[in-house]
Amino acid sequence: MSPHDVPPENEEIPFMQRLLDNPFILLFLGVASPAVLYLIWGIMEIVSIPLGK
């Protein structure tokens, strides 16, 4: 391992790397995204039901 392979201490970690390294954010995204999609799908289904006379 050469000295060039070690990142400097003051180097900023990229946002996406910080996001993907956090298991709680990944858990939240994995639960929230299907919930929001199913909620939108359900609202679309309810709105598409024709009104009775």
C-alpha positions as CSV (number, residue, x, y, z in Angstrom):
1,M,0.0,0.0,0.0
2,S,1.5,3.3,-1.1
3,P,1.1,6.6,0.7
4,H,-1.0,7.7,-2.3
5,D,-3.7,5.2,-1.5
6,V,-4.6,6.6,1.9
7,P,-7.1,9.5,1.7
8,P,-6.2,12.7,3.6
9,E,-7.9,13.2,7.0
10,N,-9.5,16.5,5.9
11,E,-11.0,15.2,2.7
12,E,-14.8,15.5,2.5
13,I,-16.7,12.2,2.2
14,P,-19.1,12.4,-0.8
15,F,-22.8,12.7,0.0
16,M,-23.9,9.5,-1.7
17,Q,-21.2,7.5,0.1
18,R,-22.4,8.9,3.4
19,L,-26.0,8.1,2.4
20,L,-25.3,4.5,1.3
21,D,-23.1,3.8,4.4
22,N,-25.9,4.6,6.8
23,P,-28.0,1.4,7.4
24,F,-30.9,3.4,9.1
25,I,-31.3,5.6,6.1
26,L,-31.3,2.6,3.8
27,L,-33.9,0.9,6.0
28,F,-36.1,4.1,6.0
29,L,-35.9,4.3,2.2
30,G,-36.6,0.6,1.8
31,V,-39.8,0.9,3.9
32,A,-40.9,4.4,2.9
33,S,-40.6,4.2,-0.9
34,P,-42.9,1.1,-1.3
35,A,-45.3,2.6,1.2
36,V,-45.6,5.9,-0.8
37,L,-45.9,4.1,-4.1
38,Y,-48.7,1.8,-2.8
39,L,-50.4,4.8,-1.2
40,I,-50.4,6.7,-4.5
41,W,-51.5,3.6,-6.4
42,G,-54.4,3.1,-4.0
43,I,-55.5,6.7,-4.3
44,M,-55.4,6.4,-8.1
45,E,-57.5,3.2,-7.9
46,I,-60.1,4.9,-5.6
47,V,-60.3,8.0,-7.9
48,S,-60.8,5.8,-11.0
49,I,-63.9,4.1,-9.5
50,P,-67.0,5.5,-11.3
51,L,-69.6,7.3,-9.2
52,G,-72.9,5.5,-8.7
53,K,-76.2,7.1,-9.7
